[in-house]
Amino acid sequence: MVLKEQNKLGPLKNKKRYSRKEERIETNKTGKGRMGNSQSPPRNPRFNSASRAFTPKELEDLKSLFSSLAAQSQTNGQYVSSSAFQAYFGLKGPIGDRMFDLASQGRKDDKLTFEDLVITKGTYEKGTNDEIEEFIYRLLDVTDDEILTRSDLEIVLVTMFDHIFHLKGSRPESSSHCYMVETFLNAAIFSKDHEGRNDKSMSFEDFRCWCTLVPSVKKFLSNLLAPPDSGRPGSQVPKLLHSENIDLSILLLRDEYAWHIGGALSHEELNEWKLLYHSSLNGLSFNTFLGNISNDGPTVLIIKDREGYIFGGFASQPWERHSDFYGDMKSFLFQLYPKASIFRPTGANNNLQWCAANFSSETIPNGIGFGGRINHFGMFLSASFDQGHTFSCTTFNSPCLSKTSKICPEVIECWGIVRKGMEQEKADVVKGTVLERFKEDRHMLNMVGIANASE
């Protein structure tokens, strides 16, 4: 059976192609045709190459998985059906159909062989970054017409949101879907012309650029063949913690925004995010802001200005009074509306975080900011909290984040990243007296009369 080797959208590199004649010669040499089950000796050089990417234990696990799915497909162990494949990996709709089509080499026969499974996982999970990105690029072409259009991306994004928020148990309204899909599409570039078509498509370079701006999308699409649960990379949505009696309509951060921002964070930073400050609840006060968030670790700062733009920054270090830039390369700027984009440090300079308070020098502006340089920040809020600015900057290779460079804040909110174990550590510090941590010594202290004095 001839395997489809042609990469429709992105060129497959270093792949040896076999013509039908060459494959017939290969078959005549061995006296055997290719078999479809896991017990037959493979003759496909791509299978041999892909197999070397796995350990013997991993290959055994793949054989067990294939046998299990083939049994569910009721094919006498010969192959896996599309329905069994998609059900196991939790894939549905156009993404599931397209993934099976690519995995089965585009044969359209509803048959996935063991060779197919190893080749697909070898390329998609064990390949080079270029090979993985080329696979995802082809995956996005859900209509399989060799042209990646805006409508293809829209279908993929809607399917993604359905999957992610169904797992979380808080499926957004369809209007929210449309809202978020539009913001992700607004970050995409379609520069490729096609003869006889008025609309342009997304080139491979356009796709790679888009992936840097929306890492949550790439993370999700890179892990579709991982175990299908809420812990699958790209599917985690932080739990947003806030007062029970708060009016949710005043919050800028929604689940979809948190998922987008979380694409640039580690797994440990996607557990819980706690509301530390909100201008509608705490007032537009710099001192209150600093008091609420001081020594609270990494934070997510979000601003909505009077133009309706929503943007902000992730601060990897606590907001502390400094007379110069500080921070590390984990910080980044982001846009949430009208487009969704993330801008990570480029390494051009170390001007990452800024937090100045009660300085009287004009060369040390009081307020908080990210990137750029003094008085020309990537994003800056003055200590009055009623104005700020945003300029393009080389620190994050970010553009002006709003409609104009001047920021007139309407809403400011800040969320603290609650790392796993952090809350318990804080509780241990609060309860960390000698008497509480070493209760077995209490009787001894009472005997010498100092227990009560220590409390």
C-alpha angles and dihedrals in degrees: 000000000000115000117219106244102168114111103215100194109018123029115251108229127221094001118143111225123214123205121216089254092053091049091051089052090050090051093048091051093057097034088228136092122221115282122217102219134081094251097062120094106253120235097182112111090206089058091050091050094046092047091060090063091066132070117237088255092052091050091050089051090051090051090051091048092048092049091050094049092043089053090052088050090055093226100131089256093300102116146338122256124227092246094053092045094050094042093054096047093041093242121152139175125357095345092053093047092048094047091052090047092054093042092052090049093250094288093138090214098117089239125122113187127201088252089055092051094051094045092049097047090041091056100034098042106019102031129103119278089258092052092048093048091048090052092050090046090057090043090060091059091085093165090055093221096128091248122099107211137175090259090056090055092046091055091049094048094049090049090048094052091048090054098043098047094040087060090049091050095235106096108189123232116269089247088058089051091054091046094053096039089056093052092052092046091050088064093054126095123216108191105146117107124211127198112250094014128101096200124072126228135218114269122210090258090049088053094050091050091050091051091058090053096046105033091164089067093050092046091053095045091046093059106045092119093051119102106296105241139108089273093062108122110259094027100078117112116187117241107244112222122200142135113303094230096052119122102244092205091072094059119101095195114081128174094262092052091048090051090051094050091043090062088081095046135081124258090254091059094055099070107087135349118198125206107240102167138013123176093218091055102033102028129240094295125140092198092051089048093053091044092053097047105031116128091001098123124229117010140188113223116197129186132188113194132200091264088064094248117141120204142132148146143267112233111201092189128056117267103257133161112269136160093216142028118293138161135090141267094273092078120096144169124237145187122217104174141062084002132015114229139145124209117199128193115283096199091242089125142343097247093124112133131019127192119163126166133177096359116146098200119102088217090063106054113202113237141062129287152149133233134334117067138296111304089003103066128164084237129354138174117194120229089255087065090215099096144020143147143239126204134172109269139187092220090078101007084240129154127223100298097214138042091273134012092255116086120207103181119220097172130013123186135168130200126197121222109234107206119205109272094013095105091050091049090053091048090051090053092051092048093037102117118131091246095054097044095043105036091158088072094053095093091051092051091049089053092058092042102242103103096091093043090057094057 
